[in-house]
Amino acid sequence: RKEVEQDPGPFNVPEGATVAFNCTYSNSASQSFFWYRQDCRKEPKLLMSVYSSGNEDGRFTAQLNRASQYISLLIRDSKLSDSATYLCVVNGGYNKLIFGAGTRLAVHP
Amino acid sequence: GAVVSQHPSRVICKSGTSVKIECRSLDFQATTMFWYRQFPKKSLMLMATSNEGSKATYEQGVEKDKFLINHASLTLSTLTVTSAHPEDSSFYICSATRTPLQGGYTFGSGTRLTVV
């Protein structure tokens, strides 16, 4: 089993749509969780951290369910500029980040 | 915010030669930096953890004699791919953080290595 698993994608959605990404992790001792965004042939950039209470940043909402070892990201009112690969990331201990394979999102007009 | 500079951004080299990639934290001191490799349409895979003043810690399956890491100062880590082969062609990315628990990992812009 992979340490971090994500929806394979790709997701093709029209502008304005709401899209949800799911992720599960295998190490129940993990303490820190993040969503990163990676554009084609670029480095990953932190989108948001994920907290147990859930957190929101504009059109983006992240949720964490420790009991199910499940993380989600919801994007509302999708924009063309949201097209990218979204990476679910878990701190694997010793501050090492474990990346999911990523889910590609394509928002079309 | 934290800035990490990686150089070069792109390099093409012949088989058998060595390539050095630099990763610098420009506005903070990083006792630990990380080196990743990413193949096309694949996720980032951690290669090694670079520790200032001590030996790097390599992930399972990564050859330490092939991927030499030096972290001689709090702002610079280097990765040298020795005796490069075409299968080493990949996207190499470094990262560092001031606040690991808050997820403030900053990545360098990456180095696209092509071995011909």
Interface residues (C-beta under 8 A of the other chain):
Chain A: Q31 S32 F34 R41 K42 E43 P44 K45 L46 S49 L87 V89 N91 Y94 N95 K96 L97 I98 F99 G100 A101 G102
Chain B: T32 F34 Y36 K42 S43 L44 M45 L46 T49 F91 I93 S95 T97 P100 L101 Q102 G103 G104 Y105 F107 G108 S109 G110 R112
